Amino acid sequence: MKFFLNRIFFTIVLMSAISLPAAFAEGNRDFMRETGKINVVVAVILVIFLGIVWYLVRLERRLTKIEHLTKDDA
């Protein structure tokens, strides 16, 4: 479980680090809102994030199952 929490923390820090430069970008910041494409960008980011979370949960379940199998064999 600790491994899973570390991965979640790392993912959150990584996503924050990736989005930080966009917060300081210069130029017309309302371009995406004006053209109505901001919703598409948010939806794509959300789908990617949910996909990563789903993958990590699935991986954690598989690892837990393997750990229990190895403990039972020992």
PDB file of N, CA, C and O in Angstrom:
ATOM      1  N   MET A   1       0.830  -1.193   0.000  1.00  0.00           N
ATOM      2  CA  MET A   1       0.000   0.000   0.000  1.00  0.00           C
ATOM      3  C   MET A   1       0.867   1.246   0.000  1.00  0.00           C
ATOM      4  O   MET A   1       0.531   2.245  -0.635  1.00  0.00           O
ATOM      5  N   LYS A   2       1.994   1.183   0.722  1.00  0.00           N
ATOM      6  CA  LYS A   2       2.887   2.332   0.775  1.00  0.00           C
ATOM      7  C   LYS A   2       3.444   2.637  -0.618  1.00  0.00           C
ATOM      8  O   LYS A   2       3.586   3.797  -1.005  1.00  0.00           O
ATOM      9  N   PHE A   3       3.756   1.567  -1.362  1.00  0.00           N
ATOM     10  CA  PHE A   3       4.261   1.727  -2.716  1.00  0.00           C
ATOM     11  C   PHE A   3       3.236   2.446  -3.585  1.00  0.00           C
ATOM     12  O   PHE A   3       3.584   3.326  -4.372  1.00  0.00           O
ATOM     13  N   PHE A   4       1.972   2.065  -3.435  1.00  0.00           N
ATOM     14  CA  PHE A   4       0.895   2.680  -4.209  1.00  0.00           C
ATOM     15  C   PHE A   4       0.744   4.155  -3.850  1.00  0.00           C
ATOM     16  O   PHE A   4       0.554   4.989  -4.736  1.00  0.00           O
ATOM     17  N   LEU A   5       0.826   4.487  -2.563  1.00  0.00           N
ATOM     18  CA  LEU A   5       0.709   5.883  -2.147  1.00  0.00           C
ATOM     19  C   LEU A   5       1.896   6.706  -2.647  1.00  0.00           C
ATOM     20  O   LEU A   5       1.739   7.872  -3.010  1.00  0.00           O
ATOM     21  N   ASN A   6       3.074   6.101  -2.664  1.00  0.00           N
ATOM     22  CA  ASN A   6       4.234   6.798  -3.213  1.00  0.00           C
ATOM     23  C   ASN A   6       4.050   7.079  -4.694  1.00  0.00           C
ATOM     24  O   ASN A   6       4.423   8.149  -5.177  1.00  0.00           O
ATOM     25  N   ARG A   7       3.480   6.133  -5.413  1.00  0.00           N
ATOM     26  CA  ARG A   7       3.235   6.355  -6.838  1.00  0.00           C
ATOM     27  C   ARG A   7       2.218   7.467  -7.068  1.00  0.00           C
ATOM     28  O   ARG A   7       2.389   8.288  -7.969  1.00  0.00           O
ATOM     29  N   ILE A   8       1.167   7.498  -6.262  1.00  0.00           N
ATOM     30  CA  ILE A   8       0.171   8.559  -6.398  1.00  0.00           C
ATOM     31  C   ILE A   8       0.811   9.908  -6.115  1.00  0.00           C
ATOM     32  O   ILE A   8       0.586  10.871  -6.848  1.00  0.00           O
ATOM     33  N   PHE A   9       1.602   9.981  -5.062  1.00  0.00           N
ATOM     34  CA  PHE A   9       2.284  11.233  -4.729  1.00  0.00           C
ATOM     35  C   PHE A   9       3.210  11.658  -5.860  1.00  0.00           C
ATOM     36  O   PHE A   9       3.225  12.828  -6.239  1.00  0.00           O
ATOM     37  N   PHE A  10       3.979  10.724  -6.399  1.00  0.00           N
ATOM     38  CA  PHE A  10       4.895  11.037  -7.494  1.00  0.00           C
ATOM     39  C   PHE A  10       4.121  11.515  -8.717  1.00  0.00           C
ATOM     40  O   PHE A  10       4.549  12.452  -9.391  1.00  0.00           O
ATOM     41  N   THR A  11       2.991  10.884  -9.011  1.00  0.00           N
ATOM     42  CA  THR A  11       2.182  11.279 -10.162  1.00  0.00           C
ATOM     43  C   THR A  11       1.640  12.694  -9.984  1.00  0.00           C
ATOM     44  O   THR A  11       1.644  13.479 -10.932  1.00  0.00           O
ATOM     45  N   ILE A  12       1.184  13.023  -8.804  1.00  0.00           N
ATOM     46  CA  ILE A  12       0.663  14.367  -8.541  1.00  0.00           C
ATOM     47  C   ILE A  12       1.769  15.400  -8.674  1.00  0.00           C
ATOM     48  O   ILE A  12       1.563  16.460  -9.264  1.00  0.00           O
ATOM     49  N   VAL A  13       2.944  15.096  -8.131  1.00  0.00           N
ATOM     50  CA  VAL A  13       4.074  16.029  -8.235  1.00  0.00           C
ATOM     51  C   VAL A  13       4.486  16.191  -9.693  1.00  0.00           C
ATOM     52  O   VAL A  13       4.777  17.305 -10.130  1.00  0.00           O
ATOM     53  N   LEU A  14       4.516  15.103 -10.449  1.00  0.00           N
ATOM     54  CA  LEU A  14       4.890  15.168 -11.852  1.00  0.00           C
ATOM     55  C   LEU A  14       3.892  15.993 -12.649  1.00  0.00           C
ATOM     56  O   LEU A  14       4.288  16.823 -13.467  1.00  0.00           O
ATOM     57  N   MET A  15       2.614  15.778 -12.422  1.00  0.00           N
ATOM     58  CA  MET A  15       1.593  16.556 -13.138  1.00  0.00           C
ATOM     59  C   MET A  15       1.694  18.039 -12.788  1.00  0.00           C
ATOM     60  O   MET A  15       1.517  18.897 -13.652  1.00  0.00           O
ATOM     61  N   SER A  16       1.976  18.336 -11.528  1.00  0.00           N
ATOM     62  CA  SER A  16       2.132  19.732 -11.122  1.00  0.00           C
ATOM     63  C   SER A  16       3.347  20.358 -11.787  1.00  0.00           C
ATOM     64  O   SER A  16       3.297  21.507 -12.227  1.00  0.00           O
ATOM     65  N   ALA A  17       4.440  19.602 -11.861  1.00  0.00           N
ATOM     66  CA  ALA A  17       5.652  20.124 -12.485  1.00  0.00           C
ATOM     67  C   ALA A  17       5.464  20.347 -13.976  1.00  0.00           C
ATOM     68  O   ALA A  17       6.036  21.278 -14.544  1.00  0.00           O
ATOM     69  N   ILE A  18       4.677  19.510 -14.605  1.00  0.00           N
ATOM     70  CA  ILE A  18       4.428  19.664 -16.034  1.00  0.00           C
ATOM     71  C   ILE A  18       3.544  20.873 -16.296  1.00  0.00           C
ATOM     72  O   ILE A  18       3.755  21.588 -17.275  1.00  0.00           O
ATOM     73  N   SER A  19       2.564  21.113 -15.446  1.00  0.00           N
ATOM     74  CA  SER A  19       1.633  22.209 -15.684  1.00  0.00           C
ATOM     75  C   SER A  19       2.157  23.557 -15.198  1.00  0.00           C
ATOM     76  O   SER A  19       1.598  24.595 -15.550  1.00  0.00           O
ATOM     77  N   LEU A  20       3.216  23.557 -14.400  1.00  0.00           N
ATOM     78  CA  LEU A  20       3.750  24.808 -13.864  1.00  0.00           C
ATOM     79  C   LEU A  20       4.225  25.776 -14.945  1.00  0.00           C
ATOM     80  O   LEU A  20       3.896  26.959 -14.861  1.00  0.00           O
ATOM     81  N   PRO A  21       4.985  25.340 -15.961  1.00  0.00           N
ATOM     82  CA  PRO A  21       5.410  26.293 -16.991  1.00  0.00           C
ATOM     83  C   PRO A  21       4.239  26.920 -17.742  1.00  0.00           C
ATOM     84  O   PRO A  21       4.333  28.066 -18.180  1.00  0.00           O
ATOM     85  N   ALA A  22       3.166  26.205 -17.892  1.00  0.00           N
ATOM     86  CA  ALA A  22       2.000  26.747 -18.577  1.00  0.00           C
ATOM     87  C   ALA A  22       1.385  27.893 -17.775  1.00  0.00           C
ATOM     88  O   ALA A  22       0.796  28.808 -18.351  1.00  0.00           O
ATOM     89  N   ALA A  23       1.519  27.846 -16.463  1.00  0.00           N
ATOM     90  CA  ALA A  23       0.967  28.906 -15.620  1.00  0.00           C
ATOM     91  C   ALA A  23       1.729  30.215 -15.804  1.00  0.00           C
ATOM     92  O   ALA A  23       1.162  31.294 -15.630  1.00  0.00           O
ATOM     93  N   PHE A  24       3.003  30.123 -16.152  1.00  0.00           N
ATOM     94  CA  PHE A  24       3.818  31.319 -16.323  1.00  0.00           C
ATOM     95  C   PHE A  24       3.982  31.727 -17.786  1.00  0.00           C
ATOM     96  O   PHE A  24       4.755  32.635 -18.092  1.00  0.00           O
ATOM     97  N   ALA A  25       3.272  31.072 -18.679  1.00  0.00           N
ATOM     98  CA  ALA A  25       3.391  31.385 -20.101  1.00  0.00           C
ATOM     99  C   ALA A  25       2.864  32.787 -20.385  1.00  0.00           C
ATOM    100  O   ALA A  25       1.869  33.230 -19.811  1.00  0.00           O
ATOM    101  N   GLU A  26       3.555  33.458 -21.276  1.00  0.00           N
ATOM    102  CA  GLU A  26       3.139  34.804 -21.650  1.00  0.00           C
ATOM    103  C   GLU A  26       2.307  34.727 -22.922  1.00  0.00           C
ATOM    104  O   GLU A  26       2.284  33.702 -23.603  1.00  0.00           O
ATOM    105  N   GLY A  27       1.639  35.802 -23.225  1.00  0.00           N
ATOM    106  CA  GLY A  27       0.837  35.845 -24.437  1.00  0.00           C
ATOM    107  C   GLY A  27      -0.632  35.946 -24.091  1.00  0.00           C
ATOM    108  O   GLY A  27      -1.014  36.291 -22.972  1.00  0.00           O
ATOM    109  N   ASN A  28      -1.438  35.635 -25.081  1.00  0.00           N
ATOM    110  CA  ASN A  28      -2.877  35.703 -24.909  1.00  0.00           C
ATOM    111  C   ASN A  28      -3.345  34.470 -24.144  1.00  0.00           C
ATOM    112  O   ASN A  28      -3.474  33.386 -24.714  1.00  0.00           O
ATOM    113  N   ARG A  29      -3.593  34.642 -22.873  1.00  0.00           N
ATOM    114  CA  ARG A  29      -3.969  33.511 -22.023  1.00  0.00           C
ATOM    115  C   ARG A  29      -5.411  33.076 -22.235  1.00  0.00           C
ATOM    116  O   ARG A  29      -5.775  31.963 -21.858  1.00  0.00           O
ATOM    117  N   ASP A  30      -6.222  33.909 -22.817  1.00  0.00           N
ATOM    118  CA  ASP A  30      -7.626  33.571 -23.015  1.00  0.00           C
ATOM    119  C   ASP A  30      -7.906  33.000 -24.404  1.00  0.00           C
ATOM    120  O   ASP A  30      -9.067  32.841 -24.781  1.00  0.00           O
ATOM    121  N   PHE A  31      -6.874  32.696 -25.157  1.00  0.00           N
ATOM    122  CA  PHE A  31      -7.067  32.185 -26.512  1.00  0.00           C
ATOM    123  C   PHE A  31      -7.881  30.901 -26.519  1.00  0.00           C
ATOM    124  O   PHE A  31      -8.817  30.758 -27.307  1.00  0.00           O
ATOM    125  N   MET A  32      -7.526  29.964 -25.640  1.00  0.00           N
ATOM    126  CA  MET A  32      -8.244  28.690 -25.618  1.00  0.00           C
ATOM    127  C   MET A  32      -9.687  28.873 -25.161  1.00  0.00           C
ATOM    128  O   MET A  32     -10.582  28.173 -25.637  1.00  0.00           O
ATOM    129  N   ARG A  33      -9.915  29.798 -24.253  1.00  0.00           N
ATOM    130  CA  ARG A  33     -11.288  30.044 -23.807  1.00  0.00           C
ATOM    131  C   ARG A  33     -12.101  30.724 -24.900  1.00  0.00           C
ATOM    132  O   ARG A  33     -13.277  30.419 -25.094  1.00  0.00           O
ATOM    133  N   GLU A  34     -11.466  31.645 -25.609  1.00  0.00           N
ATOM    134  CA  GLU A  34     -12.181  32.359 -26.665  1.00  0.00           C
ATOM    135  C   GLU A  34     -12.595  31.432 -27.792  1.00  0.00           C
ATOM    136  O   GLU A  34     -13.682  31.572 -28.353  1.00  0.00           O
ATOM    137  N   THR A  35     -11.730  30.486 -28.125  1.00  0.00           N
ATOM    138  CA  THR A  35     -12.040  29.580 -29.229  1.00  0.00           C
ATOM    139  C   THR A  35     -12.864  28.373 -28.777  1.00  0.00           C
ATOM    140  O   THR A  35     -13.322  27.593 -29.612  1.00  0.00           O
ATOM    141  N   GLY A  36     -13.054  28.213 -27.483  1.00  0.00           N
ATOM    142  CA  GLY A  36     -13.874  27.126 -26.968  1.00  0.00           C
ATOM    143  C   GLY A  36     -13.160  25.789 -26.918  1.00  0.00           C
ATOM    144  O   GLY A  36     -13.804  24.754 -26.748  1.00  0.00           O
ATOM    145  N   LYS A  37     -11.849  25.789 -27.062  1.00  0.00           N
ATOM    146  CA  LYS A  37     -11.106  24.531 -27.082  1.00  0.00           C
ATOM    147  C   LYS A  37     -10.560  24.147 -25.715  1.00  0.00           C
ATOM    148  O   LYS A  37      -9.968  23.079 -25.565  1.00  0.00           O
ATOM    149  N   ILE A  38     -10.750  24.992 -24.730  1.00  0.00           N
ATOM    150  CA  ILE A  38     -10.246  24.681 -23.401  1.00  0.00           C
ATOM    151  C   ILE A  38     -10.921  23.435 -22.834  1.00  0.00           C
ATOM    152  O   ILE A  38     -10.297  22.661 -22.107  1.00  0.00           O
ATOM    153  N   ASN A  39     -12.192  23.246 -23.167  1.00  0.00           N
ATOM    154  CA  ASN A  39     -12.905  22.065 -22.676  1.00  0.00           C
ATOM    155  C   ASN A  39     -12.312  20.783 -23.258  1.00  0.00           C
ATOM    156  O   ASN A  39     -12.253  19.759 -22.578  1.00  0.00           O
ATOM    157  N   VAL A  40     -11.876  20.839 -24.503  1.00  0.00           N
ATOM    158  CA  VAL A  40     -11.257  19.677 -25.129  1.00  0.00           C
ATOM    159  C   VAL A  40      -9.930  19.360 -24.442  1.00  0.00           C
ATOM    160  O   VAL A  40      -9.628  18.198 -24.166  1.00  0.00           O
ATOM    161  N   VAL A  41      -9.158  20.380 -24.173  1.00  0.00           N
ATOM    162  CA  VAL A  41      -7.867  20.193 -23.510  1.00  0.00           C
ATOM    163  C   VAL A  41      -8.069  19.592 -22.124  1.00  0.00           C
ATOM    164  O   VAL A  41      -7.373  18.648 -21.751  1.00  0.00           O
ATOM    165  N   VAL A  42      -9.002  20.122 -21.370  1.00  0.00           N
ATOM    166  CA  VAL A  42      -9.284  19.607 -20.029  1.00  0.00           C
ATOM    167  C   VAL A  42      -9.765  18.166 -20.110  1.00  0.00           C
ATOM    168  O   VAL A  42      -9.368  17.342 -19.286  1.00  0.00           O
ATOM    169  N   ALA A  43     -10.604  17.846 -21.075  1.00  0.00           N
ATOM    170  CA  ALA A  43     -11.110  16.478 -21.219  1.00  0.00           C
ATOM    171  C   ALA A  43      -9.976  15.507 -21.558  1.00  0.00           C
ATOM    172  O   ALA A  43      -9.931  14.400 -21.021  1.00  0.00           O
ATOM    173  N   VAL A  44      -9.072  15.907 -22.431  1.00  0.00           N
ATOM    174  CA  VAL A  44      -7.956  15.026 -22.798  1.00  0.00           C
ATOM    175  C   VAL A  44      -7.043  14.800 -21.603  1.00  0.00           C
ATOM    176  O   VAL A  44      -6.622  13.671 -21.351  1.00  0.00           O
ATOM    177  N   ILE A  45      -6.732  15.859 -20.866  1.00  0.00           N
ATOM    178  CA  ILE A  45      -5.887  15.722 -19.682  1.00  0.00           C
ATOM    179  C   ILE A  45      -6.569  14.825 -18.650  1.00  0.00           C
ATOM    180  O   ILE A  45      -5.912  13.996 -18.021  1.00  0.00           O
ATOM    181  N   LEU A  46      -7.866  14.983 -18.474  1.00  0.00           N
ATOM    182  CA  LEU A  46      -8.611  14.160 -17.523  1.00  0.00           C
ATOM    183  C   LEU A  46      -8.599  12.690 -17.928  1.00  0.00           C
ATOM    184  O   LEU A  46      -8.430  11.814 -17.080  1.00  0.00           O
ATOM    185  N   VAL A  47      -8.777  12.417 -19.212  1.00  0.00           N
ATOM    186  CA  VAL A  47      -8.761  11.037 -19.687  1.00  0.00           C
ATOM    187  C   VAL A  47      -7.382  10.418 -19.475  1.00  0.00           C
ATOM    188  O   VAL A  47      -7.283   9.267 -19.051  1.00  0.00           O
ATOM    189  N   ILE A  48      -6.321  11.164 -19.764  1.00  0.00           N
ATOM    190  CA  ILE A  48      -4.965  10.659 -19.559  1.00  0.00           C
ATOM    191  C   ILE A  48      -4.717  10.389 -18.082  1.00  0.00           C
ATOM    192  O   ILE A  48      -4.174   9.344 -17.723  1.00  0.00           O
ATOM    193  N   PHE A  49      -5.106  11.315 -17.235  1.00  0.00           N
ATOM    194  CA  PHE A  49      -4.902  11.148 -15.798  1.00  0.00           C
ATOM    195  C   PHE A  49      -5.676   9.949 -15.267  1.00  0.00           C
ATOM    196  O   PHE A  49      -5.136   9.159 -14.493  1.00  0.00           O
ATOM    197  N   LEU A  50      -6.930   9.803 -15.671  1.00  0.00           N
ATOM    198  CA  LEU A  50      -7.732   8.658 -15.224  1.00  0.00           C
ATOM    199  C   LEU A  50      -7.156   7.345 -15.743  1.00  0.00           C
ATOM    200  O   LEU A  50      -7.206   6.327 -15.053  1.00  0.00           O
ATOM    201  N   GLY A  51      -6.612   7.366 -16.951  1.00  0.00           N
ATOM    202  CA  GLY A  51      -5.969   6.171 -17.494  1.00  0.00           C
ATOM    203  C   GLY A  51      -4.754   5.776 -16.676  1.00  0.00           C
ATOM    204  O   GLY A  51      -4.543   4.592 -16.412  1.00  0.00           O
ATOM    205  N   ILE A  52      -3.957   6.745 -16.274  1.00  0.00           N
ATOM    206  CA  ILE A  52      -2.778   6.464 -15.454  1.00  0.00           C
ATOM    207  C   ILE A  52      -3.196   5.921 -14.094  1.00  0.00           C
ATOM    208  O   ILE A  52      -2.607   4.959 -13.602  1.00  0.00           O
ATOM    209  N   VAL A  53      -4.201   6.528 -13.487  1.00  0.00           N
ATOM    210  CA  VAL A  53      -4.681   6.059 -12.181  1.00  0.00           C
ATOM    211  C   VAL A  53      -5.230   4.645 -12.297  1.00  0.00           C
ATOM    212  O   VAL A  53      -4.950   3.805 -11.442  1.00  0.00           O
ATOM    213  N   TRP A  54      -6.004   4.369 -13.335  1.00  0.00           N
ATOM    214  CA  TRP A  54      -6.556   3.034 -13.541  1.00  0.00           C
ATOM    215  C   TRP A  54      -5.443   2.008 -13.706  1.00  0.00           C
ATOM    216  O   TRP A  54      -5.510   0.920 -13.134  1.00  0.00           O
ATOM    217  N   TYR A  55      -4.416   2.352 -14.489  1.00  0.00           N
ATOM    218  CA  TYR A  55      -3.283   1.455 -14.692  1.00  0.00           C
ATOM    219  C   TYR A  55      -2.560   1.175 -13.375  1.00  0.00           C
ATOM    220  O   TYR A  55      -2.199   0.031 -13.096  1.00  0.00           O
ATOM    221  N   LEU A  56      -2.349   2.206 -12.572  1.00  0.00           N
ATOM    222  CA  LEU A  56      -1.651   2.023 -11.303  1.00  0.00           C
ATOM    223  C   LEU A  56      -2.459   1.164 -10.329  1.00  0.00           C
ATOM    224  O   LEU A  56      -1.891   0.335  -9.619  1.00  0.00           O
ATOM    225  N   VAL A  57      -3.753   1.352 -10.292  1.00  0.00           N
ATOM    226  CA  VAL A  57      -4.606   0.541  -9.417  1.00  0.00           C
ATOM    227  C   VAL A  57      -4.567  -0.915  -9.859  1.00  0.00           C
ATOM    228  O   VAL A  57      -4.451  -1.816  -9.028  1.00  0.00           O
ATOM    229  N   ARG A  58      -4.663  -1.146 -11.153  1.00  0.00           N
ATOM    230  CA  ARG A  58      -4.613  -2.505 -11.683  1.00  0.00           C
ATOM    231  C   ARG A  58      -3.269  -3.160 -11.390  1.00  0.00           C
ATOM    232  O   ARG A  58      -3.208  -4.331 -11.015  1.00  0.00           O
ATOM    233  N   LEU A  59      -2.199  -2.401 -11.564  1.00  0.00           N
ATOM    234  CA  LEU A  59      -0.860  -2.916 -11.287  1.00  0.00           C
ATOM    235  C   LEU A  59      -0.691  -3.243  -9.809  1.00  0.00           C
ATOM    236  O   LEU A  59      -0.093  -4.260  -9.458  1.00  0.00           O
ATOM    237  N   GLU A  60      -1.216  -2.385  -8.946  1.00  0.00           N
ATOM    238  CA  GLU A  60      -1.129  -2.623  -7.501  1.00  0.00           C
ATOM    239  C   GLU A  60      -1.880  -3.896  -7.116  1.00  0.00           C
ATOM    240  O   GLU A  60      -1.405  -4.662  -6.278  1.00  0.00           O
ATOM    241  N   ARG A  61      -3.034  -4.125  -7.711  1.00  0.00           N
ATOM    242  CA  ARG A  61      -3.793  -5.341  -7.413  1.00  0.00           C
ATOM    243  C   ARG A  61      -3.039  -6.586  -7.849  1.00  0.00           C
ATOM    244  O   ARG A  61      -3.009  -7.585  -7.129  1.00  0.00           O
ATOM    245  N   ARG A  62      -2.427  -6.526  -9.032  1.00  0.00           N
ATOM    246  CA  ARG A  62      -1.648  -7.672  -9.505  1.00  0.00           C
ATOM    247  C   ARG A  62      -0.458  -7.941  -8.592  1.00  0.00           C
ATOM    248  O   ARG A  62      -0.168  -9.092  -8.263  1.00  0.00           O
ATOM    249  N   LEU A  63       0.230  -6.879  -8.184  1.00  0.00           N
ATOM    250  CA  LEU A  63       1.380  -7.051  -7.309  1.00  0.00           C
ATOM    251  C   LEU A  63       0.967  -7.610  -5.950  1.00  0.00           C
ATOM    252  O   LEU A  63       1.666  -8.452  -5.386  1.00  0.00           O
ATOM    253  N   THR A  64      -0.149  -7.151  -5.430  1.00  0.00           N
ATOM    254  CA  THR A  64      -0.644  -7.666  -4.155  1.00  0.00           C
ATOM    255  C   THR A  64      -0.974  -9.146  -4.273  1.00  0.00           C
ATOM    256  O   THR A  64      -0.664  -9.927  -3.373  1.00  0.00           O
ATOM    257  N   LYS A  65      -1.598  -9.533  -5.374  1.00  0.00           N
ATOM    258  CA  LYS A  65      -1.931 -10.937  -5.587  1.00  0.00           C
ATOM    259  C   LYS A  65      -0.656 -11.783  -5.661  1.00  0.00           C
ATOM    260  O   LYS A  65      -0.599 -12.868  -5.084  1.00  0.00           O
ATOM    261  N   ILE A  66       0.360 -11.293  -6.366  1.00  0.00           N
ATOM    262  CA  ILE A  66       1.624 -12.020  -6.466  1.00  0.00           C
ATOM    263  C   ILE A  66       2.305 -12.100  -5.101  1.00  0.00           C
ATOM    264  O   ILE A  66       2.878 -13.137  -4.765  1.00  0.00           O
ATOM    265  N   GLU A  67       2.257 -11.041  -4.317  1.00  0.00           N
ATOM    266  CA  GLU A  67       2.847 -11.057  -2.979  1.00  0.00           C
ATOM    267  C   GLU A  67       2.167 -12.098  -2.099  1.00  0.00           C
ATOM    268  O   GLU A  67       2.833 -12.819  -1.356  1.00  0.00           O
ATOM    269  N   HIS A  68       0.852 -12.176  -2.181  1.00  0.00           N
ATOM    270  CA  HIS A  68       0.136 -13.164  -1.365  1.00  0.00           C
ATOM    271  C   HIS A  68       0.470 -14.589  -1.824  1.00  0.00           C
ATOM    272  O   HIS A  68       0.582 -15.495  -0.998  1.00  0.00           O
ATOM    273  N   LEU A  69       0.626 -14.785  -3.109  1.00  0.00           N
ATOM    274  CA  LEU A  69       0.986 -16.114  -3.615  1.00  0.00           C
ATOM    275  C   LEU A  69       2.374 -16.524  -3.137  1.00  0.00           C
ATOM    276  O   LEU A  69       2.595 -17.680  -2.776  1.00  0.00           O
ATOM    277  N   THR A  70       3.315 -15.567  -3.136  1.00  0.00           N
ATOM    278  CA  THR A  70       4.673 -15.916  -2.701  1.00  0.00           C
ATOM    279  C   THR A  70       4.723 -16.132  -1.192  1.00  0.00           C
ATOM    280  O   THR A  70       5.502 -16.960  -0.720  1.00  0.00           O
ATOM    281  N   LYS A  71       3.915 -15.411  -0.429  1.00  0.00           N
ATOM    282  CA  LYS A  71       3.873 -15.623   1.023  1.00  0.00           C
ATOM    283  C   LYS A  71       3.271 -16.969   1.357  1.00  0.00           C
ATOM    284  O   LYS A  71       3.702 -17.621   2.308  1.00  0.00           O
ATOM    285  N   ASP A  72       2.271 -17.401   0.583  1.00  0.00           N
ATOM    286  CA  ASP A  72       1.640 -18.692   0.821  1.00  0.00           C
ATOM    287  C   ASP A  72       2.586 -19.843   0.494  1.00  0.00           C
ATOM    288  O   ASP A  72       2.542 -20.885   1.149  1.00  0.00           O
ATOM    289  N   ASP A  73       3.439 -19.666  -0.511  1.00  0.00           N
ATOM    290  CA  ASP A  73       4.383 -20.707  -0.916  1.00  0.00           C
ATOM    291  C   ASP A  73       5.539 -20.849   0.058  1.00  0.00           C
ATOM    292  O   ASP A  73       6.110 -21.931   0.192  1.00  0.00           O
ATOM    293  N   ALA A  74       5.888 -19.762   0.741  1.00  0.00           N
ATOM    294  CA  ALA A  74       7.062 -19.793   1.626  1.00  0.00           C
ATOM    295  C   ALA A  74       6.790 -20.497   2.933  1.00  0.00           C
ATOM    296  O   ALA A  74       7.681 -20.601   3.776  1.00  0.00           O
TER     297      ALA A  74
END
